[in-house]
Amino acid sequence: MDDGRAMLNEARNHELNNRTISNYLHYLNEAFFIIAKEKFSFSPRRRKMNPKKIYLTDTGFTVLGRAFSENRGRLLENVVAIELFSRELELY
């Protein structure tokens, strides 16, 4: 019986953690620190089900993660997304 309770508590903690992360991403989006957009798909259902793409509004913050990996393609994608967003064009 203890295993069942432990699994239930773990599920509740996981749900709370997902909710907390979702709230933080919402706050960062509201503060214009990030841009969150849906991934492209012809299917409206898939667009809603897929996780959103996250772009930093200031590419200077990518320097903070550079010690972990240097991905110039991701940086270029981020720069293009910022430019499209500033021109108020559709992002996918």
Distance bins in CASP14 RR format, pairs under 12 A and 6 or more apart:
PFRMAT RR
TARGET T0000
AUTHOR 0000-0000-0000
RMODE 2
METHOD distances of the structure
MODEL  1
1 7 0 0 0 0 0 1 0 0 0 0 0
1 8 0 0 0 0 0 1 0 0 0 0 0
2 8 0 0 0 0 0 1 0 0 0 0 0
2 9 0 0 0 0 0 1 0 0 0 0 0
3 9 0 0 0 0 0 1 0 0 0 0 0
3 10 0 0 0 0 0 1 0 0 0 0 0
4 10 0 0 0 0 1 0 0 0 0 0 0
4 11 0 0 0 0 1 0 0 0 0 0 0
5 11 0 0 0 0 0 1 0 0 0 0 0
5 12 0 0 0 0 0 1 0 0 0 0 0
6 12 0 0 0 0 0 1 0 0 0 0 0
6 13 0 0 0 0 0 1 0 0 0 0 0
7 13 0 0 0 0 0 1 0 0 0 0 0
7 14 0 0 0 0 0 1 0 0 0 0 0
8 14 0 0 0 0 0 1 0 0 0 0 0
8 15 0 0 0 0 0 1 0 0 0 0 0
9 15 0 0 0 0 0 1 0 0 0 0 0
9 16 0 0 0 0 0 1 0 0 0 0 0
10 16 0 0 0 0 0 1 0 0 0 0 0
10 17 0 0 0 0 0 1 0 0 0 0 0
11 17 0 0 0 0 0 1 0 0 0 0 0
11 18 0 0 0 0 0 1 0 0 0 0 0
12 18 0 0 0 0 0 1 0 0 0 0 0
12 19 0 0 0 0 0 1 0 0 0 0 0
13 19 0 0 0 0 0 1 0 0 0 0 0
13 20 0 0 0 0 0 1 0 0 0 0 0
14 20 0 0 0 0 0 1 0 0 0 0 0
14 21 0 0 0 0 0 1 0 0 0 0 0
15 21 0 0 0 0 0 1 0 0 0 0 0
15 22 0 0 0 0 0 1 0 0 0 0 0
16 22 0 0 0 0 0 1 0 0 0 0 0
16 23 0 0 0 0 0 1 0 0 0 0 0
17 23 0 0 0 0 0 1 0 0 0 0 0
17 24 0 0 0 0 0 1 0 0 0 0 0
18 24 0 0 0 0 0 1 0 0 0 0 0
18 25 0 0 0 0 0 1 0 0 0 0 0
18 51 0 0 0 0 0 1 0 0 0 0 0
19 25 0 0 0 0 0 1 0 0 0 0 0
19 26 0 0 0 0 0 1 0 0 0 0 0
20 26 0 0 0 0 0 1 0 0 0 0 0
20 27 0 0 0 0 0 1 0 0 0 0 0
21 27 0 0 0 0 0 1 0 0 0 0 0
21 28 0 0 0 0 0 1 0 0 0 0 0
21 51 0 0 0 0 0 1 0 0 0 0 0
21 54 0 0 0 0 0 1 0 0 0 0 0
22 28 0 0 0 0 0 1 0 0 0 0 0
22 29 0 0 0 0 0 1 0 0 0 0 0
22 36 0 0 0 0 0 1 0 0 0 0 0
22 51 0 0 0 0 0 1 0 0 0 0 0
22 52 0 0 0 0 0 1 0 0 0 0 0
23 29 0 0 0 0 0 1 0 0 0 0 0
23 30 0 0 0 0 0 1 0 0 0 0 0
24 30 0 0 0 0 0 1 0 0 0 0 0
24 31 0 0 0 0 0 1 0 0 0 0 0
24 33 0 0 0 0 0 1 0 0 0 0 0
24 34 0 0 0 0 0 1 0 0 0 0 0
24 36 0 0 0 0 0 1 0 0 0 0 0
24 54 0 0 0 0 0 1 0 0 0 0 0
25 31 0 0 0 0 0 1 0 0 0 0 0
25 33 0 0 0 0 1 0 0 0 0 0 0
25 34 1 0 0 1 0 0 0 0 0 0 0
25 35 0 0 0 0 0 1 0 0 0 0 0
25 36 1 0 0 1 0 0 0 0 0 0 0
25 51 0 0 0 0 0 1 0 0 0 0 0
25 52 0 0 0 0 1 0 0 0 0 0 0
25 53 0 0 0 0 0 1 0 0 0 0 0
25 54 1 0 0 1 0 0 0 0 0 0 0
25 55 0 0 0 0 0 1 0 0 0 0 0
26 33 0 0 0 0 0 1 0 0 0 0 0
26 34 0 0 0 0 1 0 0 0 0 0 0
26 36 0 0 0 0 1 0 0 0 0 0 0
26 52 0 0 0 0 0 1 0 0 0 0 0
26 54 0 0 0 0 0 1 0 0 0 0 0
27 33 0 0 0 0 1 0 0 0 0 0 0
27 34 0 0 0 0 1 0 0 0 0 0 0
27 36 0 0 0 0 0 1 0 0 0 0 0
28 34 1 0 1 0 0 0 0 0 0 0 0
28 35 0 0 0 0 1 0 0 0 0 0 0
28 36 0 0 0 0 1 0 0 0 0 0 0
28 54 0 0 0 0 1 0 0 0 0 0 0
28 55 0 0 0 0 0 1 0 0 0 0 0
28 56 0 0 0 0 1 0 0 0 0 0 0
28 57 0 0 0 0 1 0 0 0 0 0 0
28 58 0 0 0 0 0 1 0 0 0 0 0
28 61 0 0 0 0 0 1 0 0 0 0 0
29 35 1 0 0 1 0 0 0 0 0 0 0
29 36 1 0 1 0 0 0 0 0 0 0 0
29 37 0 0 0 0 0 1 0 0 0 0 0
29 52 0 0 0 0 1 0 0 0 0 0 0
29 54 0 0 0 0 1 0 0 0 0 0 0
29 55 0 0 0 0 0 1 0 0 0 0 0
29 56 0 0 0 0 0 1 0 0 0 0 0
29 57 0 0 0 0 1 0 0 0 0 0 0
29 85 0 0 0 0 0 1 0 0 0 0 0
30 36 0 0 0 0 0 1 0 0 0 0 0
31 57 0 0 0 0 1 0 0 0 0 0 0
31 58 0 0 0 0 0 1 0 0 0 0 0
32 55 0 0 0 0 0 1 0 0 0 0 0
32 56 0 0 0 0 0 1 0 0 0 0 0
32 57 1 0 1 0 0 0 0 0 0 0 0
32 58 0 0 0 0 1 0 0 0 0 0 0
32 82 0 0 0 0 0 1 0 0 0 0 0
32 85 0 0 0 0 1 0 0 0 0 0 0
32 86 0 0 0 0 0 1 0 0 0 0 0
33 54 0 0 0 0 0 1 0 0 0 0 0
33 55 0 0 0 0 0 1 0 0 0 0 0
33 56 1 0 0 1 0 0 0 0 0 0 0
33 57 1 0 0 1 0 0 0 0 0 0 0
33 58 1 0 0 1 0 0 0 0 0 0 0
33 60 0 0 0 0 0 1 0 0 0 0 0
33 61 0 0 0 0 1 0 0 0 0 0 0
34 52 0 0 0 0 1 0 0 0 0 0 0
34 53 0 0 0 0 0 1 0 0 0 0 0
34 54 1 0 1 0 0 0 0 0 0 0 0
34 55 1 0 0 1 0 0 0 0 0 0 0
34 56 1 0 1 0 0 0 0 0 0 0 0
34 57 1 0 0 1 0 0 0 0 0 0 0
34 58 0 0 0 0 1 0 0 0 0 0 0
34 61 0 0 0 0 1 0 0 0 0 0 0
34 78 0 0 0 0 0 1 0 0 0 0 0
34 81 0 0 0 0 0 1 0 0 0 0 0
34 82 0 0 0 0 0 1 0 0 0 0 0
34 85 0 0 0 0 0 1 0 0 0 0 0
35 52 0 0 0 0 1 0 0 0 0 0 0
35 53 0 0 0 0 1 0 0 0 0 0 0
35 54 1 0 0 1 0 0 0 0 0 0 0
35 55 1 0 1 0 0 0 0 0 0 0 0
35 56 1 0 0 1 0 0 0 0 0 0 0
35 57 1 0 0 1 0 0 0 0 0 0 0
35 58 0 0 0 0 0 1 0 0 0 0 0
35 59 0 0 0 0 0 1 0 0 0 0 0
35 77 0 0 0 0 0 1 0 0 0 0 0
35 78 0 0 0 0 1 0 0 0 0 0 0
35 80 0 0 0 0 0 1 0 0 0 0 0
35 81 1 0 0 1 0 0 0 0 0 0 0
35 82 1 0 0 1 0 0 0 0 0 0 0
35 83 0 0 0 0 0 1 0 0 0 0 0
35 84 0 0 0 0 1 0 0 0 0 0 0
35 85 1 0 1 0 0 0 0 0 0 0 0
35 86 0 0 0 0 0 1 0 0 0 0 0
35 91 1 0 0 1 0 0 0 0 0 0 0
36 50 0 0 0 0 0 1 0 0 0 0 0
36 51 0 0 0 0 1 0 0 0 0 0 0
36 52 1 0 1 0 0 0 0 0 0 0 0
36 53 1 0 0 1 0 0 0 0 0 0 0
36 54 1 0 1 0 0 0 0 0 0 0 0
36 55 1 0 0 1 0 0 0 0 0 0 0
36 56 0 0 0 0 0 1 0 0 0 0 0
36 57 0 0 0 0 0 1 0 0 0 0 0
36 81 0 0 0 0 0 1 0 0 0 0 0
36 85 0 0 0 0 0 1 0 0 0 0 0
36 91 0 0 0 0 1 0 0 0 0 0 0
37 47 0 0 0 0 1 0 0 0 0 0 0
37 50 0 0 0 0 0 1 0 0 0 0 0
37 51 0 0 0 0 0 1 0 0 0 0 0
37 52 1 0 0 1 0 0 0 0 0 0 0
37 53 1 0 1 0 0 0 0 0 0 0 0
37 54 0 0 0 0 1 0 0 0 0 0 0
37 55 1 0 0 1 0 0 0 0 0 0 0
37 77 0 0 0 0 0 1 0 0 0 0 0
37 78 0 0 0 0 0 1 0 0 0 0 0
37 81 1 0 0 1 0 0 0 0 0 0 0
37 82 0 0 0 0 0 1 0 0 0 0 0
37 84 0 0 0 0 1 0 0 0 0 0 0
37 85 0 0 0 0 1 0 0 0 0 0 0
37 89 0 0 0 0 0 1 0 0 0 0 0
37 90 0 0 0 0 1 0 0 0 0 0 0
37 91 1 0 1 0 0 0 0 0 0 0 0
37 92 1 0 0 1 0 0 0 0 0 0 0
38 44 0 0 0 0 1 0 0 0 0 0 0
38 45 0 0 0 0 0 1 0 0 0 0 0
38 46 0 0 0 0 1 0 0 0 0 0 0
38 47 1 0 1 0 0 0 0 0 0 0 0
38 48 1 0 0 1 0 0 0 0 0 0 0
38 49 0 0 0 0 1 0 0 0 0 0 0
38 50 1 0 0 1 0 0 0 0 0 0 0
38 51 0 0 0 0 1 0 0 0 0 0 0
38 52 1 0 1 0 0 0 0 0 0 0 0
38 53 1 0 0 1 0 0 0 0 0 0 0
38 54 0 0 0 0 0 1 0 0 0 0 0
38 90 0 0 0 0 0 1 0 0 0 0 0
38 91 0 0 0 0 1 0 0 0 0 0 0
38 92 1 0 0 1 0 0 0 0 0 0 0
39 46 0 0 0 0 1 0 0 0 0 0 0
39 47 1 0 0 1 0 0 0 0 0 0 0
39 48 0 0 0 0 0 1 0 0 0 0 0
39 49 0 0 0 0 1 0 0 0 0 0 0
39 50 1 0 1 0 0 0 0 0 0 0 0
39 51 1 0 0 1 0 0 0 0 0 0 0
39 52 1 0 0 1 0 0 0 0 0 0 0
39 53 1 0 1 0 0 0 0 0 0 0 0
39 54 0 0 0 0 0 1 0 0 0 0 0
39 91 0 0 0 0 0 1 0 0 0 0 0
39 92 1 0 0 1 0 0 0 0 0 0 0
40 46 0 0 0 0 1 0 0 0 0 0 0
40 47 1 0 0 1 0 0 0 0 0 0 0
40 50 0 0 0 0 1 0 0 0 0 0 0
40 52 0 0 0 0 0 1 0 0 0 0 0
40 53 0 0 0 0 1 0 0 0 0 0 0
40 90 0 0 0 0 1 0 0 0 0 0 0
40 91 0 0 0 0 1 0 0 0 0 0 0
40 92 1 1 0 0 0 0 0 0 0 0 0
41 47 1 0 1 0 0 0 0 0 0 0 0
41 48 0 0 0 0 1 0 0 0 0 0 0
41 49 0 0 0 0 1 0 0 0 0 0 0
41 50 1 0 0 1 0 0 0 0 0 0 0
41 53 0 0 0 0 0 1 0 0 0 0 0
41 92 0 0 0 0 1 0 0 0 0 0 0
42 92 0 0 0 0 0 1 0 0 0 0 0
43 49 0 0 0 0 1 0 0 0 0 0 0
43 50 0 0 0 0 1 0 0 0 0 0 0
44 50 0 0 0 0 0 1 0 0 0 0 0
46 92 0 0 0 0 0 1 0 0 0 0 0
47 53 0 0 0 0 0 1 0 0 0 0 0
47 92 0 0 0 0 1 0 0 0 0 0 0
50 92 0 0 0 0 0 1 0 0 0 0 0
52 81 0 0 0 0 0 1 0 0 0 0 0
52 91 0 0 0 0 0 1 0 0 0 0 0
52 92 0 0 0 0 0 1 0 0 0 0 0
53 74 0 0 0 0 0 1 0 0 0 0 0
53 77 0 0 0 0 1 0 0 0 0 0 0
53 78 0 0 0 0 1 0 0 0 0 0 0
53 80 0 0 0 0 0 1 0 0 0 0 0
53 81 1 0 0 1 0 0 0 0 0 0 0
53 84 0 0 0 0 0 1 0 0 0 0 0
53 85 0 0 0 0 0 1 0 0 0 0 0
53 91 1 0 0 1 0 0 0 0 0 0 0
53 92 0 0 0 0 1 0 0 0 0 0 0
54 61 0 0 0 0 0 1 0 0 0 0 0
54 74 0 0 0 0 0 1 0 0 0 0 0
54 77 0 0 0 0 0 1 0 0 0 0 0
54 78 0 0 0 0 1 0 0 0 0 0 0
54 81 0 0 0 0 1 0 0 0 0 0 0
54 91 0 0 0 0 0 1 0 0 0 0 0
55 61 0 0 0 0 0 1 0 0 0 0 0
55 62 0 0 0 0 0 1 0 0 0 0 0
55 74 0 0 0 0 1 0 0 0 0 0 0
55 75 0 0 0 0 0 1 0 0 0 0 0
55 76 0 0 0 0 0 1 0 0 0 0 0
55 77 1 0 0 1 0 0 0 0 0 0 0
55 78 1 0 1 0 0 0 0 0 0 0 0
55 79 0 0 0 0 1 0 0 0 0 0 0
55 80 0 0 0 0 1 0 0 0 0 0 0
55 81 1 0 1 0 0 0 0 0 0 0 0
55 82 1 0 0 1 0 0 0 0 0 0 0
55 83 0 0 0 0 0 1 0 0 0 0 0
55 84 0 0 0 0 1 0 0 0 0 0 0
55 85 1 0 0 1 0 0 0 0 0 0 0
55 86 0 0 0 0 0 1 0 0 0 0 0
55 91 0 0 0 0 1 0 0 0 0 0 0
56 62 1 0 0 1 0 0 0 0 0 0 0
56 63 0 0 0 0 0 1 0 0 0 0 0
56 64 0 0 0 0 1 0 0 0 0 0 0
56 65 0 0 0 0 0 1 0 0 0 0 0
56 74 0 0 0 0 0 1 0 0 0 0 0
56 75 0 0 0 0 1 0 0 0 0 0 0
56 77 0 0 0 0 0 1 0 0 0 0 0
56 78 1 0 1 0 0 0 0 0 0 0 0
56 79 0 0 0 0 1 0 0 0 0 0 0
56 81 0 0 0 0 1 0 0 0 0 0 0
56 82 0 0 0 0 1 0 0 0 0 0 0
56 85 0 0 0 0 0 1 0 0 0 0 0
57 78 0 0 0 0 1 0 0 0 0 0 0
57 79 0 0 0 0 0 1 0 0 0 0 0
57 81 0 0 0 0 1 0 0 0 0 0 0
57 82 1 0 0 1 0 0 0 0 0 0 0
57 83 0 0 0 0 0 1 0 0 0 0 0
57 85 1 0 0 1 0 0 0 0 0 0 0
57 86 0 0 0 0 1 0 0 0 0 0 0
58 64 0 0 0 0 0 1 0 0 0 0 0
58 78 0 0 0 0 1 0 0 0 0 0 0
58 79 0 0 0 0 0 1 0 0 0 0 0
58 82 0 0 0 0 1 0 0 0 0 0 0
59 65 0 0 0 0 0 1 0 0 0 0 0
59 66 0 0 0 0 0 1 0 0 0 0 0
59 72 0 0 0 0 0 1 0 0 0 0 0
59 73 0 0 0 0 0 1 0 0 0 0 0
59 74 0 0 0 0 0 1 0 0 0 0 0
59 75 1 0 0 1 0 0 0 0 0 0 0
59 76 0 0 0 0 1 0 0 0 0 0 0
59 77 0 0 0 0 0 1 0 0 0 0 0
59 78 1 0 1 0 0 0 0 0 0 0 0
59 79 1 0 0 1 0 0 0 0 0 0 0
59 80 0 0 0 0 0 1 0 0 0 0 0
59 81 0 0 0 0 0 1 0 0 0 0 0
59 82 1 0 0 1 0 0 0 0 0 0 0
59 83 0 0 0 0 0 1 0 0 0 0 0
60 66 0 0 0 0 1 0 0 0 0 0 0
60 75 0 0 0 0 1 0 0 0 0 0 0
60 78 0 0 0 0 1 0 0 0 0 0 0
60 79 0 0 0 0 0 1 0 0 0 0 0
60 82 0 0 0 0 0 1 0 0 0 0 0
61 75 0 0 0 0 0 1 0 0 0 0 0
61 78 0 0 0 0 1 0 0 0 0 0 0
61 82 0 0 0 0 0 1 0 0 0 0 0
62 68 0 0 0 0 0 1 0 0 0 0 0
62 69 0 0 0 0 0 1 0 0 0 0 0
62 70 0 0 0 0 1 0 0 0 0 0 0
62 71 0 0 0 0 1 0 0 0 0 0 0
62 72 0 0 0 0 0 1 0 0 0 0 0
62 73 0 0 0 0 0 1 0 0 0 0 0
62 74 0 0 0 0 1 0 0 0 0 0 0
62 75 1 0 1 0 0 0 0 0 0 0 0
62 76 0 0 0 0 0 1 0 0 0 0 0
62 77 0 0 0 0 0 1 0 0 0 0 0
62 78 1 0 0 1 0 0 0 0 0 0 0
62 79 0 0 0 0 1 0 0 0 0 0 0
62 82 0 0 0 0 0 1 0 0 0 0 0
63 70 0 0 0 0 0 1 0 0 0 0 0
63 75 0 0 0 0 1 0 0 0 0 0 0
65 71 0 0 0 0 1 0 0 0 0 0 0
65 74 0 0 0 0 0 1 0 0 0 0 0
65 75 0 0 0 0 0 1 0 0 0 0 0
66 72 0 0 0 0 0 1 0 0 0 0 0
66 74 0 0 0 0 0 1 0 0 0 0 0
66 75 0 0 0 0 1 0 0 0 0 0 0
68 74 0 0 0 0 0 1 0 0 0 0 0
69 75 0 0 0 0 0 1 0 0 0 0 0
71 77 0 0 0 0 1 0 0 0 0 0 0
71 78 0 0 0 0 1 0 0 0 0 0 0
72 78 0 0 0 0 0 1 0 0 0 0 0
72 79 0 0 0 0 0 1 0 0 0 0 0
73 79 0 0 0 0 1 0 0 0 0 0 0
73 80 0 0 0 0 1 0 0 0 0 0 0
73 81 0 0 0 0 0 1 0 0 0 0 0
74 80 0 0 0 0 0 1 0 0 0 0 0
74 81 0 0 0 0 0 1 0 0 0 0 0
75 81 0 0 0 0 0 1 0 0 0 0 0
75 82 0 0 0 0 0 1 0 0 0 0 0
76 82 0 0 0 0 0 1 0 0 0 0 0
76 83 0 0 0 0 0 1 0 0 0 0 0
77 83 0 0 0 0 0 1 0 0 0 0 0
77 84 0 0 0 0 0 1 0 0 0 0 0
77 91 0 0 0 0 0 1 0 0 0 0 0
77 92 0 0 0 0 0 1 0 0 0 0 0
78 84 0 0 0 0 0 1 0 0 0 0 0
78 85 0 0 0 0 0 1 0 0 0 0 0
78 91 0 0 0 0 0 1 0 0 0 0 0
79 85 0 0 0 0 0 1 0 0 0 0 0
79 86 0 0 0 0 0 1 0 0 0 0 0
80 86 0 0 0 0 0 1 0 0 0 0 0
80 87 0 0 0 0 0 1 0 0 0 0 0
80 89 0 0 0 0 0 1 0 0 0 0 0
80 91 0 0 0 0 1 0 0 0 0 0 0
80 92 0 0 0 0 0 1 0 0 0 0 0
81 87 0 0 0 0 0 1 0 0 0 0 0
81 89 0 0 0 0 0 1 0 0 0 0 0
81 90 0 0 0 0 0 1 0 0 0 0 0
81 91 1 0 1 0 0 0 0 0 0 0 0
81 92 0 0 0 0 1 0 0 0 0 0 0
82 89 0 0 0 0 0 1 0 0 0 0 0
82 91 0 0 0 0 1 0 0 0 0 0 0
83 89 0 0 0 0 1 0 0 0 0 0 0
83 91 0 0 0 0 0 1 0 0 0 0 0
84 90 1 0 0 1 0 0 0 0 0 0 0
84 91 1 0 1 0 0 0 0 0 0 0 0
84 92 0 0 0 0 1 0 0 0 0 0 0
85 91 1 0 0 1 0 0 0 0 0 0 0
END
